[in-house]
């Protein structure tokens, strides 16, 4: 329980408006985008500057209060659901300043609460490019992106969040300030703590400042839509493009169910009769090279059974295609009361086998599964449309998820390409790694957080 004296101390530190203890406020931060039970925190705290953040962490530690740090709460693995015992939620969306965009040395320094899309837009105004583009970028924060090592549509060519993190400064569990990485292209001072913090889901420290790499933008691009009457032909095309040593900026897959839901939602002009479509974009530093790559991709698509390949005529048409893809999840979510979005990721050559397995599993368990995702980097999102209130159906959903992950691992894949582990996938972690891996991780955790106050129970349990 939070004592009246401690509550007053938090209010004095943060201001009464930033200390939320009403039932409505606490319920608002009891869940995230994962299909998991909500856990209501005892208190929600919103620091608005670095000093407040550090002191908040220190006070929680001194009073033995478990801390769950939360940005926008868009994560899909339960990473921001509070712990069950006396949990505190610390919001970082009050620390939302872009502290520096350095156009000479190609880096930026941000606070963790900066919204991803707003940051990318500010960078673009200066003629630079921040490639990571998670589907939630319109609302997700950079701190959350780093905590989950978020990916996105451009991950195939440009990589994911970890590839752009140059440094992370954070508060440890005692409220002491730790610096890692830096603003230089090369930095091997000490242990690589910055990359250890990427994907750590708030279990090792509380981010205060993040240093991000920027790159020059591509000067030319071409986008296209390839239509197929056979889902296997589409998935085989993905493998063929990569095998031909062409690396598109984006290479996205949508099956028929997803196409129909997206078209109904967006009216983007997608071919609703197609068994599957690929949305492909190539880009680069010279128009002639981009044109050459685009022509090769069209040839590969047709050779592998594409009924037609439609090239976007201009930037507006290209934008329309990508907006349709980004609306895949909200479009599917309208179909049934519960949407279970998974994150099965396999080597790119195994995409055809993974897609076939997902469809077989859907038929076996009599479930509606719409599959879309970043097929070019093997990251598929089988999305199960269900109703959690139907106990019999949801039991089949849970069996199907188990089987989907078993297949992914048998194909040398991974439990998560970009959504993280949190509490949703922790039970499968040993299947992919080993007991020794989990023990080693817990030893690291215990060394920096001996009382297990930083997002306890996430990733490795404990």
C-alpha positions as CSV (number, residue, x, y, z in Angstrom):
1,X,0.0,0.0,0.0
2,X,1.1,3.6,-0.7
3,X,1.3,5.5,2.6
4,X,-0.2,9.0,2.8
5,X,3.2,10.3,3.5
6,X,4.7,8.8,0.3
7,X,1.7,9.9,-1.8
8,X,2.3,13.4,-0.5
9,X,6.0,13.2,-1.4
10,X,5.2,12.1,-5.0
11,X,2.7,15.0,-5.3
12,X,5.3,17.4,-4.0
13,X,7.8,16.1,-6.5
14,X,5.6,15.8,-9.6
15,X,2.6,18.0,-8.9
16,X,-0.8,16.7,-8.0
17,X,-2.0,16.5,-11.6
18,X,0.9,14.1,-12.4
19,X,0.1,11.7,-9.5
20,X,-3.0,9.7,-10.5
21,X,-4.6,7.6,-7.8
22,X,-8.3,7.7,-8.8
23,X,-9.9,4.4,-9.9
24,X,-10.6,5.6,-13.4
25,X,-7.0,6.7,-13.9
26,X,-5.5,3.5,-12.6
27,X,-7.8,1.4,-14.8
28,X,-6.7,3.4,-17.8
29,X,-3.1,2.1,-17.3
30,X,-4.0,-1.5,-16.4
31,X,-3.6,-3.1,-19.9
32,X,-1.8,-2.8,-23.2
33,X,-2.5,-4.0,-26.7
34,X,-2.0,-7.7,-25.8
35,X,-5.0,-10.0,-25.2
36,X,-4.2,-10.5,-21.5
37,X,-5.9,-9.8,-18.3
38,X,-5.7,-6.2,-17.0
39,X,-3.9,-5.5,-13.7
40,X,-4.7,-2.3,-12.0
41,X,-1.7,-0.4,-10.5
42,X,-1.8,1.2,-7.1
43,X,-0.5,4.5,-8.6
44,X,0.3,6.2,-11.9
45,X,3.1,8.7,-11.9
46,X,4.1,11.1,-14.7
47,X,7.5,12.8,-14.4
48,X,8.0,15.7,-16.9
49,X,11.8,16.1,-16.6
50,X,14.9,14.1,-16.1
51,X,15.4,15.0,-12.4
52,X,11.8,14.1,-11.6
53,X,12.2,10.8,-13.4
54,X,15.4,9.8,-11.5
55,X,13.9,10.8,-8.1
56,X,10.7,8.9,-8.9
57,X,12.7,5.7,-9.6
58,X,14.7,6.2,-6.4
59,X,11.6,6.7,-4.2
60,X,10.0,3.6,-5.7
61,X,13.2,1.6,-4.9
62,X,13.5,3.0,-1.4
63,X,9.9,1.9,-0.7
64,X,10.1,-1.5,-2.4
65,X,7.5,-0.6,-5.1
66,X,7.6,-2.5,-8.4
67,X,7.9,-0.2,-11.4
68,X,6.4,-0.7,-14.9
69,X,7.5,2.0,-17.3
70,X,5.0,2.9,-20.0
71,X,5.1,5.0,-23.1
72,X,2.0,4.8,-25.3
73,X,1.1,1.3,-24.3
74,X,0.9,0.0,-27.9
75,X,3.0,-3.1,-27.2
76,X,1.6,-6.5,-28.0
77,X,3.2,-8.7,-25.5
78,X,2.0,-7.5,-22.1
79,X,5.2,-5.6,-21.4
80,X,3.4,-2.6,-19.8
81,X,0.9,-4.5,-17.8
82,X,1.7,-3.8,-14.1
83,X,2.9,-6.4,-11.7
84,X,0.2,-7.9,-9.5
85,X,1.6,-6.8,-6.2
86,X,1.6,-3.0,-5.4
87,X,2.6,-2.0,-8.9
88,X,3.5,1.5,-9.9
89,X,3.2,2.7,-13.5
90,X,5.7,5.4,-14.5
91,X,4.6,7.2,-17.6
92,X,7.4,8.6,-19.8
93,X,5.1,10.5,-22.3
94,X,5.7,13.7,-20.2
95,X,9.4,13.5,-21.3
96,X,8.7,14.3,-25.0
97,X,11.4,16.7,-26.1
98,X,13.7,16.3,-29.2
99,X,16.8,17.7,-27.6
100,X,19.0,17.8,-30.6
101,X,19.0,16.9,-34.3
102,X,22.6,17.2,-35.5
103,X,22.7,17.6,-39.3
104,X,26.5,17.5,-39.5
105,X,27.2,14.4,-37.6
106,X,23.9,12.6,-38.4
107,X,22.4,11.9,-35.0
108,X,19.6,13.0,-32.8
109,X,19.1,13.1,-29.0
110,X,15.6,12.5,-27.8
111,X,13.7,11.9,-24.6
112,X,11.8,8.6,-24.4
113,X,8.3,10.1,-24.7
114,X,8.8,11.5,-28.2
115,X,6.2,10.1,-30.7
116,X,7.9,8.1,-33.4
117,X,6.1,9.6,-36.4
118,X,6.6,13.2,-35.1
119,X,10.3,12.5,-34.7
120,X,10.6,11.1,-38.2
121,X,8.8,14.1,-39.6
122,X,11.1,16.6,-37.8
123,X,14.1,14.7,-39.1
124,X,12.7,14.7,-42.7
125,X,12.3,18.5,-42.5
126,X,16.0,18.7,-42.3
127,X,16.6,16.5,-45.3
128,X,17.5,13.4,-43.2
129,X,15.9,10.0,-42.7
130,X,15.0,7.9,-39.6
131,X,14.0,4.6,-41.2
132,X,12.4,2.5,-38.3
133,X,8.6,2.7,-38.9
134,X,6.5,0.4,-36.6
135,X,2.9,0.0,-37.5
136,X,2.0,2.0,-34.3
137,X,4.3,4.9,-35.2
138,X,1.6,7.5,-35.2
139,X,1.2,7.0,-31.4
140,X,4.1,4.9,-30.2
141,X,7.0,6.5,-28.5
142,X,10.7,6.1,-29.1
143,X,11.4,4.8,-25.6
144,X,8.9,2.0,-26.3
145,X,10.4,1.3,-29.7
146,X,13.8,0.9,-28.0
147,X,12.4,-1.2,-25.2
148,X,10.8,-3.6,-27.6
149,X,13.4,-3.3,-30.4
150,X,10.5,-2.4,-32.8
151,X,10.7,-3.1,-36.5
152,X,8.5,-1.9,-39.3
153,X,7.8,-2.1,-43.0
154,X,11.3,-0.8,-43.9
155,X,13.1,-3.4,-41.8
156,X,14.1,-5.6,-44.8
157,X,16.5,-3.0,-46.2
158,X,17.1,-0.6,-43.4
159,X,17.0,-2.7,-40.3
160,X,15.2,-2.2,-37.0
161,X,15.4,0.1,-34.0
162,X,18.6,-1.5,-32.6
163,X,20.4,-0.6,-35.8
164,X,19.9,3.1,-35.0
165,X,20.6,3.3,-31.3
166,X,24.0,4.9,-30.7
167,X,23.5,5.5,-26.9
168,X,21.1,5.2,-24.1
169,X,21.4,7.2,-20.9
170,X,19.1,5.8,-18.1
171,X,18.4,5.7,-14.4
172,X,19.2,2.5,-12.7
173,X,17.0,1.0,-10.0
174,X,18.6,3.1,-7.2
175,X,18.0,6.3,-9.2
176,X,21.6,6.8,-10.3
177,X,22.4,8.0,-13.7
178,X,24.1,5.6,-16.2
179,X,25.5,6.7,-19.5
180,X,26.2,4.3,-22.4
181,X,27.3,4.7,-26.0
182,X,27.8,8.2,-27.5
183,X,27.5,10.5,-30.5
184,X,30.5,9.2,-32.4
185,X,30.3,6.7,-35.3
186,X,32.7,4.4,-33.4
187,X,32.5,3.9,-29.6
188,X,33.9,0.9,-27.8
189,X,34.3,2.4,-24.3
190,X,33.4,-0.2,-21.8
191,X,30.7,-2.8,-22.1
192,X,28.1,-2.4,-24.9
193,X,25.4,-1.4,-22.4
194,X,23.4,0.6,-25.0
195,X,22.6,-2.5,-27.0
196,X,21.9,-4.4,-23.8
197,X,19.2,-1.9,-23.0
198,X,17.6,-2.3,-26.5
199,X,14.8,-4.9,-26.2
200,X,15.2,-5.1,-22.4
201,X,11.5,-4.1,-21.9
202,X,12.1,-1.9,-18.9
203,X,13.7,-4.7,-16.9
204,X,17.2,-3.2,-16.5
205,X,16.7,0.6,-16.2
206,X,14.5,3.6,-17.0
207,X,15.4,5.4,-20.2
208,X,16.2,9.2,-19.9
209,X,17.9,10.1,-23.2
210,X,18.3,8.1,-26.4
211,X,20.9,8.9,-29.1
212,X,19.7,7.8,-32.5
213,X,21.6,7.5,-35.8
214,X,20.2,9.3,-38.8
215,X,20.9,8.6,-42.5
216,X,20.5,10.4,-45.8
217,X,17.1,9.7,-47.5
218,X,16.9,7.7,-50.8
219,X,16.5,10.0,-53.8
220,X,14.4,7.7,-55.9
221,X,11.8,5.0,-55.3
222,X,9.2,2.9,-57.0
223,X,6.3,1.0,-55.5
224,X,4.2,-1.7,-57.0
225,X,1.4,-4.2,-56.2
226,X,1.6,-7.8,-57.5
227,X,-1.6,-9.8,-57.6
228,X,-1.8,-13.6,-57.3
229,X,-4.5,-16.3,-57.6
230,X,-2.5,-18.7,-55.4
231,X,-1.1,-17.8,-52.0
232,X,1.8,-20.2,-52.5
233,X,2.9,-18.4,-55.6
234,X,3.0,-15.1,-53.7
235,X,5.1,-16.6,-50.9
236,X,7.5,-18.3,-53.3
237,X,7.9,-14.9,-55.1
238,X,9.2,-13.5,-51.8
239,X,11.9,-16.1,-51.5
240,X,12.7,-15.7,-55.2
241,X,13.3,-11.9,-55.0
242,X,15.7,-12.3,-52.1
243,X,17.4,-15.2,-53.8
244,X,18.0,-12.9,-56.8
245,X,20.0,-10.7,-54.4
246,X,17.5,-7.8,-54.7
247,X,16.8,-6.1,-51.4
248,X,13.6,-4.0,-51.7
249,X,12.9,-1.2,-49.2
250,X,9.7,-3.0,-48.3
251,X,8.2,-6.4,-49.3
252,X,4.8,-6.9,-47.7
253,X,2.4,-9.8,-47.9
254,X,-1.4,-9.8,-47.5
255,X,-3.7,-12.8,-47.8
256,X,-7.2,-12.8,-49.2
257,X,-8.9,-12.3,-45.8
258,X,-6.7,-9.3,-45.0
259,X,-7.2,-7.8,-48.5
260,X,-11.0,-7.9,-48.2
261,X,-11.0,-6.4,-44.7
262,X,-8.5,-3.7,-45.6
263,X,-10.4,-2.8,-48.8
264,X,-13.7,-2.6,-46.9
265,X,-12.0,-0.3,-44.4
266,X,-9.9,1.9,-46.6
267,X,-11.4,1.8,-50.1
268,X,-7.9,1.7,-51.5
269,X,-8.8,-0.2,-54.7
270,X,-7.2,-3.5,-53.6
271,X,-8.1,-6.6,-55.7
272,X,-10.5,-8.4,-53.4
273,X,-10.6,-11.5,-55.6
274,X,-6.9,-12.1,-55.3
275,X,-5.7,-15.0,-53.2
276,X,-2.8,-12.8,-52.1
277,X,-0.9,-9.6,-53.0
278,X,2.6,-8.4,-52.5
279,X,3.3,-4.7,-51.9
280,X,6.8,-3.9,-53.0
281,X,9.0,-0.8,-53.0
282,X,12.5,-0.4,-54.2
283,X,14.6,2.7,-53.5
284,X,18.1,4.0,-53.8
285,X,20.4,6.8,-54.6
286,X,20.0,6.9,-58.4
287,X,16.8,6.8,-60.5
288,X,18.3,4.5,-63.2
289,X,19.4,1.9,-60.6
290,X,15.9,2.0,-59.0
291,X,14.3,1.6,-62.4
292,X,16.5,-1.4,-63.1
293,X,15.7,-3.1,-59.8
294,X,12.0,-2.4,-60.3
295,X,12.0,-4.0,-63.7
296,X,13.8,-7.1,-62.3
297,X,11.2,-7.4,-59.5
298,X,8.4,-7.2,-62.0
299,X,10.0,-9.9,-64.0
300,X,10.5,-12.2,-61.0
301,X,6.9,-11.6,-59.9
302,X,5.5,-12.6,-63.3
303,X,7.8,-15.6,-63.6
304,X,6.5,-16.8,-60.3
305,X,2.8,-16.5,-61.3
306,X,1.7,-13.0,-60.7
307,X,-1.5,-12.3,-62.6
308,X,-0.5,-8.6,-63.0
309,X,1.9,-6.1,-61.4
310,X,0.6,-2.6,-61.0
311,X,3.2,0.2,-60.7
312,X,2.2,3.2,-58.6
313,X,2.1,6.2,-61.0
314,X,3.0,8.9,-58.5
315,X,3.7,9.6,-54.8
316,X,0.0,9.9,-54.0
317,X,-0.7,6.4,-55.3
318,X,2.3,5.0,-53.5
319,X,1.1,6.6,-50.3
320,X,-2.3,5.1,-50.8
321,X,-0.8,1.6,-51.1
322,X,1.2,1.9,-47.9
323,X,-1.6,3.4,-46.0
324,X,-3.7,0.4,-46.9
325,X,-1.0,-1.9,-45.6
326,X,-0.6,0.1,-42.4
327,X,-4.4,-0.3,-41.9
328,X,-4.2,-4.1,-42.0
329,X,-4.5,-4.5,-38.2
330,X,-7.3,-2.0,-37.5
331,X,-9.2,-3.4,-40.5
332,X,-9.0,-6.9,-39.2
333,X,-9.8,-5.8,-35.7
334,X,-13.2,-4.7,-36.8
335,X,-14.2,-8.2,-37.8
336,X,-14.6,-9.9,-34.4
337,X,-14.6,-8.7,-30.7
338,X,-11.1,-10.1,-30.1
339,X,-8.0,-9.8,-32.3
340,X,-4.9,-11.9,-31.5
341,X,-2.0,-10.5,-33.5
342,X,1.0,-12.8,-33.5
343,X,4.6,-12.4,-34.6
344,X,5.9,-15.6,-36.1
345,X,9.2,-14.9,-37.8
346,X,11.3,-17.4,-39.9
347,X,14.3,-17.3,-42.3
348,X,13.1,-15.7,-45.5
349,X,13.5,-18.9,-47.5
350,X,11.0,-20.6,-45.1
351,X,8.2,-18.0,-45.7
352,X,6.3,-20.4,-48.1
353,X,6.4,-23.2,-45.5
354,X,5.3,-20.9,-42.7
355,X,2.3,-19.5,-44.6
356,X,1.2,-23.0,-45.6
357,X,1.5,-24.1,-41.9
358,X,-0.6,-21.1,-40.7
359,X,-3.4,-21.9,-43.2
360,X,-3.3,-25.6,-42.2
361,X,-3.5,-24.7,-38.5
362,X,-6.5,-22.3,-39.2
363,X,-8.3,-25.2,-40.9
364,X,-7.4,-27.7,-38.2
365,X,-8.7,-25.6,-35.4
366,X,-11.6,-24.0,-37.4
367,X,-10.4,-20.5,-36.9
368,X,-10.4,-17.3,-39.0
369,X,-6.8,-16.2,-39.5
370,X,-5.8,-13.3,-41.6
371,X,-2.1,-13.3,-42.4
372,X,-0.1,-10.2,-43.4
373,X,3.4,-8.9,-42.6
374,X,6.9,-8.1,-43.5
375,X,7.4,-11.2,-45.7
376,X,10.7,-9.8,-47.1
377,X,12.4,-10.3,-43.7
378,X,10.4,-13.4,-42.7
379,X,8.2,-11.5,-40.2
380,X,4.6,-12.7,-40.5
381,X,1.6,-11.6,-38.5
382,X,-1.0,-14.3,-38.4
383,X,-4.0,-12.5,-36.9
384,X,-6.6,-14.7,-35.3
385,X,-10.2,-13.2,-35.3
386,X,-12.1,-14.5,-32.4
387,X,-14.2,-13.7,-29.3
388,X,-12.5,-14.3,-26.0
389,X,-15.9,-14.7,-24.3
390,X,-16.4,-17.9,-26.3
391,X,-14.4,-20.2,-24.0
392,X,-14.4,-23.2,-26.4
393,X,-13.2,-21.2,-29.4
394,X,-10.6,-19.3,-27.4
395,X,-9.2,-22.7,-26.1
396,X,-8.7,-23.6,-29.8
397,X,-7.0,-20.2,-30.3
398,X,-4.5,-21.0,-27.6
399,X,-3.8,-24.4,-29.1
400,X,-3.3,-22.8,-32.5
401,X,-0.9,-20.3,-31.1
402,X,1.2,-23.0,-29.5
403,X,1.3,-24.9,-32.8
404,X,2.2,-21.7,-34.8
405,X,5.2,-21.1,-32.6
406,X,6.2,-24.8,-32.7
407,X,6.3,-24.6,-36.5
408,X,8.2,-21.3,-36.5
409,X,10.9,-22.8,-34.2
410,X,11.1,-26.0,-36.3
411,X,11.8,-23.8,-39.3
412,X,14.7,-22.2,-37.4
413,X,12.6,-19.1,-36.7
414,X,11.9,-17.1,-33.6
415,X,9.1,-16.3,-31.1
416,X,9.2,-12.7,-31.9
417,X,10.6,-10.6,-34.7
418,X,9.5,-7.2,-33.3
419,X,6.8,-7.4,-30.6
420,X,8.9,-8.5,-27.7
421,X,8.4,-11.3,-25.1
422,X,6.8,-9.5,-22.1
423,X,4.5,-11.9,-20.3
424,X,2.6,-13.2,-23.4
425,X,5.5,-15.2,-24.8
426,X,7.7,-15.9,-21.7
427,X,6.4,-19.5,-21.4
428,X,7.8,-20.4,-24.8
429,X,11.2,-18.8,-24.2
430,X,13.1,-21.9,-23.2
431,X,11.9,-23.7,-26.4
432,X,13.9,-21.2,-28.5
433,X,16.8,-20.7,-26.1
434,X,17.8,-23.0,-23.2
435,X,17.6,-23.2,-19.4
436,X,21.1,-21.9,-19.2
437,X,20.2,-18.9,-21.3
438,X,17.3,-18.0,-19.0
439,X,19.4,-18.5,-15.9
440,X,22.2,-16.3,-17.3
441,X,19.6,-13.6,-18.1
442,X,18.2,-13.8,-14.6
443,X,21.7,-13.5,-13.1
444,X,22.2,-10.3,-15.1
445,X,18.8,-9.0,-13.9
446,X,19.5,-9.8,-10.3
447,X,22.9,-8.1,-10.4
448,X,21.4,-4.7,-11.5
449,X,18.0,-5.1,-9.8
450,X,18.4,-7.3,-6.8
451,X,14.9,-6.7,-5.5
452,X,13.3,-7.3,-8.9
453,X,11.5,-3.9,-8.9
454,X,12.1,-3.0,-12.6
455,X,9.1,-4.5,-14.6
456,X,9.2,-7.8,-12.7
457,X,7.9,-10.9,-14.3
458,X,8.6,-9.8,-17.9
459,X,10.7,-11.7,-20.5
460,X,12.5,-14.0,-18.1
461,X,10.0,-14.2,-15.2
462,X,11.1,-13.9,-11.6
